[in-house]
Structure formats: C-alpha cells, structure tokens
Amino acid sequence: MNRREIIFRALTDERVLIVITSIAFLWRAIISSDKKITFFESACSGLSLFIIGWGIFAYMCSMSWKPSDWPVTNRIYRGIAISLLVLNVYISIYYGLRWSGLLHVEVSVPKDFIYRDLRYVIFVMYYCIALGSVRYLKGMDEKYKLLIKERPKQHAKSIKEALFRLMTHALTLVVIIAAAISWRMAITIDNNITFWESTLSGISLIIIGWFLFGYLCALSVKVKHKPDLTRVIQHVAFGICAINIYAVFYYGLRWYGLLCTIMGEVEETYVSQPLELIFRDVRFVMLVIFYCTSILLAKYLVTAYEDYTVPVRKE
C-alpha cells in the first residue's frame, strides 16, 4: 500500500471524521464561552470551512471526469460536487458579509451565538459525511461495472414512477428555483417579513428536506445486496439530514422571536438592516438550490440501483 492510499484511507475513515466533528464542536464551545467571537476566531472558523469544503469539491470534480467502467458514478460524483458548491458559495457569502461588518444579527441578539455555533458544527459534519462517502464511491468503481451499454427508453409503468420522473426532471427543478427567487423577492419588497411569510418559507423547506431524507432512507433499504451503493445512499441521506436540522433550528428560532414580538414580549430593540433581510433571501434560495441538486443526485442513485450494478469477476 503506497503513501497516497494510506492518506486516502485515513481521511475517509469514519473514526477520523468523527474526531474532526468533535474538534469542531469543542472549538465553538471554547470561543463562545464568553459570548464574544473575535475577528481572529471567526477567521479561523471560516478558513477551516473554506479549506475543507473547496478541497472536497475539487476532488469530487476531478473524479467526475475520470474514466469509469460504471459511468453513473461520475454523475454521482458530479451531483455531490454541485451540492458542495452550493453550500460553499453560501458559506463564502456569509463570512464575506460577516468580516466586512455588513451582517450583524441573523436570528436575535441573545440567540445568535448559539445559532452560529450550530451552523459551523453542522457544516463541518456535512463536509465530513461527504468525505466519508468517497471511500464507498471508489468501491463502486472497483467492484462493479456497466451492465447495460445503452439503456432503452421506457415509459413510466405507474403513476408513482411518472411522478418521480417529473419531479427529478431538470426543467422542473429550474422552475422550483425560479419560484423560490420570485417568492422571496415578493415578500421582501417592503423590507419586512411577517410571521406567516416566514412560516410558509420554512415549512416548504422542511417538507422538501425531510421527504427527500425519508425517500433516500427507504432506497437504502432496497439496495441491501449492493453494500457500497447502500453506504453512499446513507451518507447522502445523513448529509441532507444535517442540513434539515440546520433549517429547522433556524426557522424555529425565527418563529419564536416573531411570535414573542406579536405577543408583545419584545426580547430586543435591534432593527434588521436591509442587507440582513437580503441575506435571509439568499439563505432561503441557496437551501432550495441545495435540495434541488440533492433531488437530482437521488435520481442518479436510483439509476445506479436499477440499471448498472453487476459484480466484476476477477480472472
């Protein structure tokens, strides 16, 4: 075993990834203990996310163009890479606004520290999950080969199958993203987001996210006889679960603050600035794009399950 293989095994070992996540949790607990995050502490957090996120993205992109006997793996690599790109861009926008002093409060003054810590840990967790899937994607390339050289076009055999094809079609996903952008532009035109507008935004994300997580969990059960593909599906599902928790936590805090305001229990006197309202729109749209790319990734995983797997026999 050469040095490159040893490094690969170490970086994709689940125990190492758990240690990295634990270090991230301890780091945020330490720097937030005094309820004050300095620029240096924020820079260390941001740079660590940049290095991990863009490093994994670059690796996924390189593997997506690598020749393979099982072409669907290239699409899976590409789907994960696009999902990483979306989150990386979101993180870049966030830290760019934070370091430039244009973003002060996201949820509320007393709860922002908890929210920032959770976001950092969740994104580290997502990156570690994505990195952990690499070992099993490599296993798919090594242990399986293309079964069907050219898949014949087939009509949907049931309403369920037809609905799945419609929902995973690229045009449908583009329409969903366009609708999300239009929705956020419409509700923020008056520089104010009401409780019901926030509720509709949050519930739409929660429904899409948890439905996709449940679908992938069910798919992983169906693919029991293909261990590497099963583990890839599980990693993708766990990654979506992490982002779902992030969305639930954010909207939970937002709704709690808005309800307190409606009931007259004002926790703070801070008034959100226009750019902070725009960043909320950016967050919503980026999460919608992430879920749409994950839906496309789910389509590739289903293709791998249905059409492509057969063990390679060593002669």
Legacy VTK file of the C-alpha trace (Angstrom):
# vtk DataFile Version 3.0
C-alpha trace
ASCII
DATASET POLYDATA
POINTS 315 float
0.000 0.000 0.000
1.553 3.331 -1.096
1.539 6.603 0.831
-1.303 8.064 -1.228
-3.542 5.115 -0.419
-2.691 5.381 3.278
-3.626 9.088 3.322
-6.862 8.343 1.439
-7.875 5.658 3.913
-7.043 7.911 6.865
-9.020 10.907 5.548
-12.074 8.809 4.702
-12.035 6.736 7.891
-15.269 7.307 9.792
-13.457 7.401 13.146
-11.204 10.222 11.911
-14.242 12.116 10.619
-15.988 11.760 13.990
-12.867 13.185 15.671
-12.874 16.163 13.263
-16.541 16.866 14.059
-15.823 16.603 17.795
-12.934 19.060 17.479
-15.252 21.482 15.643
-17.799 21.203 18.469
-15.166 21.811 21.160
-13.684 24.738 19.205
-17.008 26.539 19.020
-17.814 25.767 22.655
-14.493 27.323 23.737
-14.640 30.508 21.655
-18.309 31.133 22.510
-17.910 30.600 26.253
-17.509 34.361 26.809
-20.349 35.176 24.374
-17.951 37.107 22.185
-16.342 35.985 18.917
-13.314 37.977 17.794
-12.351 38.517 14.179
-9.428 36.089 14.550
-11.720 33.355 15.930
-14.226 33.951 13.139
-11.404 33.882 10.570
-10.153 30.519 11.876
-13.685 29.091 11.659
-14.289 30.436 8.160
-10.937 29.399 6.746
-11.315 25.861 8.091
-14.679 25.569 6.322
-13.234 27.025 3.106
-10.310 24.581 3.068
-12.445 21.520 3.800
-15.368 22.487 1.567
-13.458 23.598 -1.511
-10.933 20.771 -1.123
-13.656 18.111 -1.201
-15.404 19.948 -4.049
-12.203 19.923 -6.143
-11.722 16.200 -5.505
-15.322 15.380 -6.460
-14.991 17.402 -9.671
-11.773 15.632 -10.652
-13.357 12.224 -10.020
-16.484 13.152 -12.002
-14.359 13.495 -15.165
-12.262 10.384 -14.546
-12.972 7.484 -16.984
-15.010 4.736 -15.334
-16.445 1.344 -16.256
-19.595 2.399 -14.396
-20.499 5.877 -15.797
-23.256 6.563 -13.275
-20.573 7.006 -10.595
-19.331 10.060 -12.497
-22.806 11.550 -12.256
-22.974 10.776 -8.546
-19.611 12.488 -8.030
-20.904 15.451 -10.034
-24.144 15.618 -8.054
-22.286 15.671 -4.726
-19.868 18.274 -6.131
-22.722 20.588 -7.130
-24.322 20.229 -3.687
-20.973 21.119 -2.107
-20.618 24.090 -4.454
-23.970 25.495 -3.325
-23.054 25.250 0.365
-19.540 26.579 -0.269
-20.931 29.656 -2.024
-23.389 30.201 0.839
-20.565 29.982 3.396
-18.441 32.386 1.319
-21.267 34.936 1.177
-21.901 34.603 4.902
-18.309 35.094 6.028
-17.761 37.822 3.428
-20.643 39.831 4.904
-19.638 38.999 8.473
-15.988 40.006 8.084
-16.869 43.199 6.198
-19.197 44.240 9.031
-22.315 44.239 6.841
-24.024 41.360 8.685
-24.640 41.766 12.416
-27.728 39.858 13.565
-29.431 36.904 11.842
-31.892 35.494 14.382
-31.783 37.660 17.516
-29.097 39.265 19.632
-29.187 36.756 22.531
-29.557 33.655 20.329
-27.087 34.464 17.551
-24.134 32.829 19.316
-25.952 29.506 19.621
-27.078 29.723 16.003
-23.573 30.476 14.682
-22.072 27.610 16.672
-24.696 25.165 15.417
-24.219 26.276 11.819
-20.445 25.798 11.991
-20.711 22.313 13.541
-23.428 21.220 11.100
-21.439 22.329 8.065
-18.316 20.554 9.333
-20.492 17.494 9.887
-21.870 17.714 6.334
-18.387 18.020 4.834
-17.197 15.018 6.852
-20.191 12.963 5.687
-19.466 13.903 2.060
-15.809 12.962 2.532
-16.805 9.652 4.098
-18.844 8.736 1.018
-15.726 8.913 -1.180
-14.422 5.535 0.052
-17.646 3.789 -0.983
-17.837 5.606 -4.320
-14.360 4.312 -5.031
-15.537 0.845 -4.025
-18.369 1.114 -6.546
-15.846 1.858 -9.299
-13.651 -1.068 -8.331
-16.283 -3.736 -7.649
-18.942 -3.072 -10.275
-19.126 -2.438 -13.990
-21.675 -1.272 -16.543
-24.343 -3.902 -17.135
-26.263 -2.192 -19.942
-24.325 -0.382 -22.672
-27.313 1.665 -23.805
-30.463 1.808 -21.753
-33.599 1.720 -23.944
-36.183 4.429 -23.375
-39.071 3.185 -21.299
-42.406 4.720 -20.490
-43.414 5.086 -16.874
-45.137 1.931 -15.652
-47.038 3.604 -12.837
-48.192 6.987 -11.586
-45.518 6.846 -8.896
-42.759 6.339 -11.453
-44.148 9.082 -13.700
-44.287 11.485 -10.748
-40.694 10.652 -9.822
-39.516 11.360 -13.380
-41.408 14.656 -13.381
-40.023 15.784 -10.021
-36.429 14.860 -10.911
-36.515 16.448 -14.362
-34.026 19.306 -14.718
-36.708 21.684 -16.052
-38.914 21.049 -13.006
-36.023 21.844 -10.665
-35.282 25.060 -12.558
-38.942 26.084 -12.179
-38.788 25.389 -8.416
-35.677 27.546 -8.045
-37.232 30.357 -10.108
-40.392 30.177 -7.980
-38.298 30.393 -4.789
-36.488 33.508 -6.056
-39.772 35.146 -7.104
-41.382 34.328 -3.740
-38.581 35.898 -1.710
-38.491 38.983 -3.912
-42.238 39.427 -3.438
-42.274 39.128 0.372
-39.226 41.345 0.983
-40.210 44.180 -1.320
-41.433 46.146 1.733
-38.299 45.320 3.797
-40.406 43.319 6.233
-41.083 39.587 6.593
-44.193 38.680 8.571
-44.643 35.573 10.684
-46.860 33.884 8.073
-44.461 34.645 5.224
-41.598 33.172 7.244
-43.775 30.182 8.149
-44.567 29.407 4.510
-40.876 29.650 3.590
-39.774 27.422 6.453
-42.466 24.784 6.048
-41.743 24.450 2.314
-38.063 23.778 3.049
-38.821 21.387 5.898
-41.275 19.361 3.789
-38.870 19.051 0.849
-35.872 18.271 3.030
-37.408 15.612 5.269
-39.331 13.990 2.409
-36.071 13.637 0.473
-34.336 12.236 3.556
-37.110 9.672 4.044
-37.021 8.674 0.382
-33.270 8.043 0.470
-33.579 6.044 3.694
-36.197 3.834 2.021
-33.974 3.491 -1.061
-31.002 2.400 1.064
-33.122 -0.451 2.455
-33.976 -1.629 -1.075
-30.291 -1.700 -2.081
-29.201 -4.125 0.640
-27.415 -6.503 -1.752
-25.110 -3.708 -3.021
-23.159 -2.674 0.097
-21.076 0.159 -1.393
-24.072 1.776 -3.096
-26.062 1.388 0.127
-23.416 3.247 2.114
-23.245 6.039 -0.469
-27.029 6.491 -0.265
-26.848 6.505 3.530
-24.128 9.167 3.514
-26.137 11.362 1.152
-29.206 10.903 3.383
-27.258 11.782 6.556
-25.864 14.880 4.861
-29.366 16.026 3.937
-30.478 15.267 7.498
-27.756 17.598 8.825
-28.919 20.456 6.580
-32.531 19.716 7.573
-31.603 20.134 11.247
-29.942 23.438 10.377
-33.092 24.661 8.593
-35.373 23.514 11.437
-33.191 25.197 14.056
-33.015 28.473 12.134
-36.732 28.728 11.461
-37.553 27.546 14.968
-35.600 30.472 16.414
-37.068 32.886 13.862
-40.627 31.814 14.559
-40.097 32.001 18.306
-38.787 35.564 18.014
-41.624 36.643 15.704
-44.247 35.089 17.996
-42.742 36.895 21.004
-42.966 40.165 19.071
-46.602 39.501 18.112
-47.486 38.738 21.741
-45.728 41.872 22.977
-42.813 40.068 24.620
-40.029 42.006 22.943
-36.622 40.453 23.546
-34.566 43.109 21.777
-34.716 46.563 20.240
-32.474 45.730 17.266
-33.981 46.506 13.855
-32.773 44.366 10.955
-30.930 46.223 8.222
-31.919 45.869 4.523
-28.782 43.855 3.705
-29.573 41.425 6.531
-33.033 40.909 5.051
-31.430 40.248 1.663
-29.148 37.652 3.260
-32.246 35.834 4.570
-33.450 35.656 0.982
-30.048 34.360 -0.105
-30.157 31.685 2.614
-33.621 30.511 1.537
-32.715 30.392 -2.173
-29.422 28.580 -1.515
-31.194 25.938 0.565
-33.767 25.466 -2.194
-30.957 25.050 -4.752
-29.232 22.567 -2.430
-32.373 20.455 -2.122
-32.944 20.579 -5.889
-29.403 19.368 -6.564
-29.950 16.639 -3.962
-33.106 15.570 -5.798
-31.062 15.293 -8.998
-28.467 13.291 -7.070
-31.223 10.967 -5.843
-32.149 10.354 -9.480
-28.594 9.181 -10.214
-28.655 6.910 -7.168
-31.894 5.335 -8.379
-30.321 4.830 -11.818
-27.379 3.060 -10.192
-29.767 0.787 -8.303
-31.958 -0.100 -11.277
-29.671 -0.440 -14.262
-25.990 -0.595 -13.648
-24.731 -2.961 -10.986
-23.100 -6.304 -11.594
-20.056 -7.567 -9.680
-16.751 -7.580 -11.514
-15.302 -11.065 -11.703
-11.579 -11.218 -11.284
-9.969 -13.653 -13.680
LINES 1 316
315 0 1 2 3 4 5 6 7 8 9 10 11 12 13 14 15 16 17 18 19 20 21 22 23 24 25 26 27 28 29 30 31 32 33 34 35 36 37 38 39 40 41 42 43 44 45 46 47 48 49 50 51 52 53 54 55 56 57 58 59 60 61 62 63 64 65 66 67 68 69 70 71 72 73 74 75 76 77 78 79 80 81 82 83 84 85 86 87 88 89 90 91 92 93 94 95 96 97 98 99 100 101 102 103 104 105 106 107 108 109 110 111 112 113 114 115 116 117 118 119 120 121 122 123 124 125 126 127 128 129 130 131 132 133 134 135 136 137 138 139 140 141 142 143 144 145 146 147 148 149 150 151 152 153 154 155 156 157 158 159 160 161 162 163 164 165 166 167 168 169 170 171 172 173 174 175 176 177 178 179 180 181 182 183 184 185 186 187 188 189 190 191 192 193 194 195 196 197 198 199 200 201 202 203 204 205 206 207 208 209 210 211 212 213 214 215 216 217 218 219 220 221 222 223 224 225 226 227 228 229 230 231 232 233 234 235 236 237 238 239 240 241 242 243 244 245 246 247 248 249 250 251 252 253 254 255 256 257 258 259 260 261 262 263 264 265 266 267 268 269 270 271 272 273 274 275 276 277 278 279 280 281 282 283 284 285 286 287 288 289 290 291 292 293 294 295 296 297 298 299 300 301 302 303 304 305 306 307 308 309 310 311 312 313 314
